[in-house]
Amino acid sequence: MWQDKVKQVALGIRRRVFEHTIKHKGGYLSQACSSADFLATLYVKTLKLSDGIAPTIPLPFAGVPSAHNPHSFTGAGYHGEKLPDLDRFFISPAHYALVIYAALIEIGRMSPEGLAQFNQDGSSVEMIGAEHSPGMEVTTGSLAQGLSMAAGVALARKLRQESGRVWVFMSDGELQEGQTWEALQVINHYKLNNLAIIIDVNQQQCDGAMSSVLTLGNAADKLRAFGAEVYEVDGHDIEAVAQTGEIYPQQSALVILAHTSPYQGMDFLAKRAPKLHYVRFQSAEEAQELEQAIRT
């Protein structure tokens, strides 16, 4: 059953990111805790993708795209071919790159050996994903740029009458950015109902709890005011995520607010809250304590 596969992939994502974090004495671990379940659901159940067409062991960085660089590439090939009836998947929060790499490995689109290149000079397996990184199609740079670019692709696909959807994965911190709301106005104006957005609502960011940095208020009401068709789900409820992902609005974009825990599956991390954006170990003893707590 697909549910068993999703649970297996989600567990693999968390385990792989956890092991990487232990090995390197730090990493974006809480992002794996919060997003693994719904990302696994998307990859296994929801997204309509062809087999990957990129090398399973990522190629070295070949320079930025330009008219004078025929060797440049993007990481879109890990999501397969860009065919009219297939989906496109854009990753907006580039700091989730390690989580995306882990997901690609768990679903067989990237080799585990690729993680050995993580954050190395000359590697395309960037710590903060760029357009050449596995699974990435565009450089999202500052948070919230991904939605604007995905909206442009969705408009192009609509004009071409392509049946495939454009999916965007965002973090809730991106709702603090003005560019998000500008993009939503465009999405509403052009009635881009071929666009689906899933947002990791884990309520934490680099400076701590989101509520202490910039309160969002009622995000669902705000999104609806900008024309989106919004559904709120438990981001760890894979059935709810899958069912909501099948909704195809008539007039505007689908937005799924996936409410999550930044220490789901790793309750030991709760004592660090809300400082969970990047989990760094100050000593070997601290790393060993966490490893022992999680393994038991």
PAVO-757837 format. One record per atom (N, C-alpha, C): z, x, y. Coordinates in steps of 0.1 Angstrom, whole numbers, plus 2048, in hexadecimal, padded with zeros to 3 digits. Each point is the difference from the previous one (the first is absolute). Layout:
% PAVO-757837
ZXY ...
***
This chain:
% PAVO-757837
8008087F4 8007F880C 80080980D 7FA7FB80A 7FF80780C 80D804806 80A7F67FE 80D803806 80780D7FA 7FE8027F3 80580C7F9 7FA80C806 7F3800802 7F980B806 80580380E 8017F6808 80580180E 80E807800 8097FB7F7 80D8067FF 80080F7FC 7F78037F7 7FE80E7FC 7FB80980B 7F77FB807 7FA80780B 80A80280B 8087F5804 80A80180A 80B80A7FD 8048007F3 80A8097FC 7FB80F801 7F38017FC 7FA80E800 7FF80580E 7FD7F780A 7FF80480E 80E805805 80A7F87FD 80E804805 80480D7F9 7FE8017F3 80480C7F9 7F880D805 7F37FE802 7F880C804 80480580E 8027F6809 80480480E 80F806800 8087FA7F7 80E8057FF 80080F7FB 7F88027F6 80080E7FA 7FA80A80A 7F67FB807 7FA80980B 80A80380B 8087F5803 80A80280B 80B80A7FB 8047FF7F4 80A8097FA 7FB80E800 7F48027FC 7FA80D7FF 7FE80780D 7FC7F880A 7FE80680D 80B7FE80A 80B7FB7FB 80D7FF808 7FE7F680C 7F67F77FF 7FE7F680A 7F37F97FE 7FF7F3805 7F47F97FF 8027F2805 7F47F9801 8007F2804 8047F77F4 80C8007FC 8057FA7F4 8027F1802 8067FC80B 8047F2802 7F37F7801 7F5806805 7F37F9800 7FB7FC7F2 8038097F7 7FC7FD7F2 8097F57FA 80D800804 8097F67FC 7FC7F2805 7FC7FF80C 7FD7F3806 7F27FB7FC 7F68097FF 7F27FB7FF 7FB8017F1 8078067F7 7FA8027F3 7FC7F37F9 8087F6801 7FD7F47F8 7F47F9806 7FF7FE80D 7F47F9805 7F3808800 80280E801 7F48087FF 7FB8007F1 8098007F7 7FC7FF7F2 7F97F37FD 8057F5806 7FA7F37FE 7F2800806 7FE80680C 7F3800806 7F68077F7 80480C7FC 7F78097F8 7FD7FA7F2 8097FA7FA 7FE7FB7F2 7FA7F2800 8057F7809 7FC7F27FF 7F77FB80B 80280480C 7FA7FA80C 7F3805804 80080E803 7F4806805 7F48007F7 7F47FD805 7F48007F8 7F980D804 80280A7F7 7FB80D802 7F88057F4 7F6809803 7F98067F4 80880C7FC 7FC8067F5 80680D7FC 7FF80A80B 80A809801 7FF80B80A 7F48087FE 7FA80580C 7F58097FF 80380D807 80C803803 80480D805 8068097F5 7FF80D802 8068097F6 80F7FD7FE 8048007F3 80E7FD7FD 80980B805 7FB80C801 80780B806 7FA80280E 8077FC80B 7FB80080D 7F980D804 7F57FF808 7F980C805 80880580C 7FE80D803 80680680C 7FB7F980C 80780180B 7FC7FB80D 7F2807804 7F77F8804 7F2805803 7FD7FE80E 80A7FE809 7FD7FE80E 7FE7F2804 8017FD80D 8007F3805 7F27FB800 7FE7F27FF 7F27FB800 7F980380D 7F48047FF 7F880280C 7F18007FC 7F77FF809 7F28017FD 7FC80E7FB 80980A803 7FD80E7FC 8088057F4 8077F67F9 8088047F4 7FC7F77F5 7F68047F8 7FB7F77F5 80A8017F4 80A808801 8098027F4 80D7F7802 8027FA80B 80C7F8802 8007F37F7 80B7FB7FD 8027F47F7 80C7F8804 8017F47FB 80C7F8802 8067FE7F2 80C7FB801 8077FD7F3 7FD7F27FB 7F67F9806 7FD7F27FC 7FB7FF7F2 7FB80B7FA 7FA7FF7F3 80A7FE7F5 80D802803 80B7FE7F7 8027F17FE 7FA7F8809 8017F17FF 7F27FB7FB 7F78097FC 7F47FB7FA 7F47FF80A 7F67F97FB 7F47FF808 8017F580B 7F980280B 8007F680B 7F57F67FD 8027F77F7 7F67F67FD 8047F3807 7F57F7803 8037F4808 80A7F77FA 8017FF7F3 8087F67FA 80E8067FC 80380D804 80C8067FC 80980180D 80D8027FE 80980280B 80080E806 80580180C 80380D806 80F800803 80680B7FF 80F801801 80380B80A 8067FD80C 80480980A 80F802800 80480D801 80E804801 80380380E 8087F8807 80380380E 80B809802 80C7FF7F9 80B809803 7FE80D7F8 7FA80A807 7FC80D7F9 80C8077FA 80C7FD804 80C8077FA 8037FB7F2 7F97F57FC 8027FB7F2 7F68087F7 7FA80A804 7F68077F8 8058047F2 80C8067FF 8058047F3 8017F47F7 8047F4805 8017F47F8 7F27FC7FB 7F6801809 7F27FC7FC 7FB80A7F5 80380D802 7FC80A7F6 8067FC7F2 80D7FD800 8077FD7F4 7FA7F37FA 7FC7F6808 7FA7F47FB 7F28037F9 7F9809807 7F28037FB 8028077F2 80A8097FF 8028077F4 8047F57F5 8097F7803 8057F77F6 7F57F67FB 7F67FE808 7F57F77FC 7F48087FB 80180D7FF 7F68087FA 7F4804809 8027FF80D 7F580380A 80280E805 80B8077FE 80280D805 8088077F5 7FE80D7FE 8078087F6 80D805806 80A8007F7 80D805804 80080E806 7F68087FB 7FF80E806 7FD80080F 7FB7F5805 7FD7FF80E 80C801809 80B7FC7FB 80C801808 80580E802 7FB80A7F8 80480E802 7FA80580D 7F67F9805 7F980480D 8077F980C 80A7F87FE 8077F980A 80580980C 7FB7FD80C 80480780C 7FE80F800 7F68047F8 7FC80E800 7F5803809 7FF80C806 7F6804809 7F27FE7F9 7F77FA807 7F27FE7FB 7FF7F57F6 80A7F87FE 8007F57F6 7FC7F3808 7FA7F77F8 7FD7F3805 80C7F67FD 8098057F8 80C7F77FC 80B80280B 7FE7FA80B 80880280C 80E7F97FE 80A805807 80D7FA800 7FF7F3808 7F980180B 7FD7F4808 7F17FD7FF 7FC7F67F8 7F37FE7FC 7F680080B 7F48057FE 7F5800809 7F47FA7F9 7F4800807 7F57F97FA 7FA8077F3 80480D7FF 7FB8077F4 80A8007F4 80C7F9802 80A8007F6 7FD7F67F6 8048027F3 7FE7F67F6 8057F2803 7F77F67FF 8037F2803 7FF7FD80F 7FE809808 7FE7FE80F 7F17FF803 7FD7F7809 7F27FF805 7FF80380E 80A7FF808 80080380E 80D808804 80080780A 80C806806 8077F6808 80C7FC7FC 8077F5808 80980680B 80180E800 80780780B 80D7F9803 8017FC80D 80C7F9804 8007F27F9 80C7FC7FD 8017F37F9 7F97F5807 7FA7F77F8 7F97F4805 7F1801802 7FB80C7FE 7F1802802 7F87FA7F4 8068007F5 7F97FC7F4 7FB7F2801 8087F7805 7FD7F2801 7F37FE809 7FF80780B 7F57FF809 7F38047F8 80080B7F9 7F48047F9 7FD7F77F5 80A7FB7F9 7FD7F77F5 7FA7F3805 8057FC80C 7FA7F3806 7F1802803 7FD80C805 7F2803802 7F77FF7F4 8068057F5 7F88007F3 7FF7F17FB 80B7F9802 8007F27FC 7F67F8808 7FE80380D 7F67F9808 7F28047FB 7FE80C7FD 7F38057FB 7FD7F97F3 80A7FF7F7 7FD7FA7F3 7FD7F1802 8077F980A 7FD7F2802 7F27FE805 7FC809809 7F27FF806 7F68027F5 8038087F6 7F78037F5 8017F67F5 80A7F7801 8027F57F6 8048067F3 80880B800 8068067F4 80C7F87FC 8017FE7F3 80B7F87FA 80D8087FE 80080D800 80C8087FE 8097FF80C 80D8017FD 80A7FF80A 80480E805 80680180C 80680C805 80F7FF800 8068087F9 80F8007FF 80680C808 80B7FD807 80780A808 80F8007FC 80580C7FE 80E8027FD 80680680C 80B7F9806 80680580C 80F8017FE 807807809 80E800800 8057F780B 80C7FB7FF 8057F780A 80280780E 80280D800 80180780C 7F37FF809 7F57FD7F9 7F37FF808 8007F3808 8097F77FD 8017F4808 80780380E 80580C802 80580480C 7F5806809 7F48017FB 7F5807807 7F77F6807 7FC80280C 7F77F7807 7F37FE7FA 7FB80B7FA 7F28007FA 7FF7F57F4 80B7FE7F9 8017F67F6 7FC7F2806 8067FD80B 7FF7F3805 7F27FE807 7FB80B805 7F2800805 7F67FD7F5 8028077F5 7F87FE7F4 8017F27FB 80C7FA800 8017F27FB 7F97F6809 7FF80380D 7F97F7809 7F18007FC 7FB80C7FD 7F28027FC 7FD7F87F3 80A8027F6 7FF7FA7F3 7FF7F1801 8097FB809 8007F1802 7F37FB807 7FC80880A 7F47FC808 7F37FF7F6 7FF8097F7 7F48017F8 8037F97F2 80B7F97FF 8047F97F4 7FE8087F3 80680C800 7FE8097F5 8097FC7F4 7FC7F57FA 8087FB7F4 7FD8087F3 7F780A802 7FE80A7F4 80980C801 80A7FF809 80980B802 80E7FC7FB 8068087F7 80E7FD7FB 80980C803 80C7FD805 80980B805 80D7FE7F8 80580B7FB 80D7FF7F9 80980A808 80C7FC804 809808808 80D8037F9 80480C7FF 80C8047F9 80C7FE80A 8077F57FF 80B7FD809 80D8067FA 80280D801 80C8067FB 80A80380B 7FC7FC80D 80A80080B 80680E803 7F880A7FD 80580E804 7F5809805 803809809 7F6809805 80780D803 7F8809806 80580E800 80D802808 8037F7809 80C802808 80B7F77FB 7FE7FA7F5 80B7F77FA 7FB7F27FD 80A7F7801 7FC7F27FE 7F77FB80B 7F67F87FD 7F77FB80A 8077F880B 80A7F87FB 8087F880A 80780880B 80380D7FD 80780880A 7F6807809 7F38017FC 7F6807807 7F87F6809 7FB7F67FA 7F87F5808 8007F47F8 8087F6804 8007F47F8 7F37F8800 7FC7FC7F4 7F37F97FF 8017F1803 80C7FA7FE 8017F2801 7FA7FA7F3 7FB7F4802 7FA7F97F4 7F18047FF 7FE80A7F7 7F28067FF 7F67F57FB 8057F77F7 7F77F67FB 7FB7F780B 8097FB808 7FC7F780B 7F680880A 80380C803 7F7808809 7F28017FA 7FF8037F3 7F38027F9 7F97F3800 8077F57FE 7F97F3800 7FB7FC80E 80880480A 7FC7FE80E 7F3807803 7FD80B7F9 7F4807802 7F57FC7F6 8027F57F9 7F67FA7F8 8008037F2 8098087FB 8008047F2 8067F57F7 7FC8007F4 8067F77F6 80A8087F8 80D7FE802 80B8097FC 8087FA7F5 8038087F6 8097FD7F5 80A80A7FE 80C7FC7FE 80B80A7FE 8047FF7F1 80180C7FA 8038017F2 80B80B7FE 8068007F4 80880B7FC 7F680A7FB 80080C806 7F680A7FC 8028067F3 80C7FD7F9 8028057F3 7FE7F57F5 7FC7F4805 7FC7F67F7 7F18007FE 7FC8067F5 7F28037FE 7F87F37FE 8067F67FA 7F97F37FE 7FD7FA80E 80A800809 7FE7FB80D 7F5807808 80080E7FF 7F6808807 7F27FD7FB 7FF7FF7F2 7F37FD7FA 7FB7F2804 8087F6800 7FC7F3803 7FC7FF80F 807806809 7FD80080E 7F3807803 7FE80B7F9 7F4808801 7F37F87FD 8017F57F9 7F57F87FC 7FC7F680B 8087FF80A 7FD7F680B 7F5805809 7F77F8803 7F4804808 8007F680C 80580480C 8017F680B 7F27FC804 8007F4807 7F37FB805 7FC80680D 80A803809 7FC80380E 80580E804 8098077F9 80580C806 8058097F4 80680B804 80580A7F6 80C7FB7F9 8018047F3 80C7FE7F8 80A80C804 80C7FD802 80B80A802 80B7FD7F7 80380A7F8 80C7FF7F6 80B809805 80B7F9804 80C808804 8088027F3 7FF80C7FB 8078047F3 80E805804 80A7F87FF 80E805803 8058087F4 80480C804 80480A7F5 80D807804 8058087F6 80B808801 7FC80F800 804808809 7FD80E800 8078097F6 8087F97F8 8068077F4 8007F87F3 7F57F8800 7FE7F87F3 7FE8097F4 8087FE7F6 7FF8097F4 80880C801 80580380C 80880D802 80C7FC809 8097F87FB 80B7FB808 80980B806 7FF80C7FA 80880B805 7FC80480E 7F47FD804 7FB80380D 8067F780B 8077F57FC 8057F780A 80A806809 80880A7FB 80A806809 7FA80980B 7F38037FF 7F980780B 7FB7F780B 7FF7F37FD 7FA7F6809 80880180D 7F87FE80C 7F27FD801 7F780D801 80680C7FE 7F880C802 7F98037F3 7F57F87FD 7F98017F4 7F1804801 7FC80280D 7F1801802 7FB80C7F8 80780B801 7FC80C7F8 80D8057F9 8008007F3 80C8047F9 80080F7FE 809807806 80180E7FF 80D8047FA 80080A7F7 80D8047FA 80580D806 80C800804 80680B807 80580B7F6 8017FD7F4 80580A7F6 7FC7FC7F2 80080A7F7 7FC7FD7F2 80A7F67FA 80D801804 80A7F77FB 7FD7F1803 7FB7FE80D 7FD7F3804 7F47FA7F8 7F68097FE 7F47FB7F8 8047FD7F2 8098097FA 8047FE7F3 8087F37FE 8097FD80A 8087F4800 7F77F3800 7F5801809 7F77F4800 7F87FF7F3 7FC80B7FB 7F88007F4 8087FA7F4 80D804800 8087FB7F5 8037F1802 8027FC80C 8037F2803 7F57F77FC 7F3805803 7F57F87FD 7FD8007F1 80180B7F9 7FD8017F2 80A7F87F7 80C7FE806 80A7F87F8 8007F1804 
***
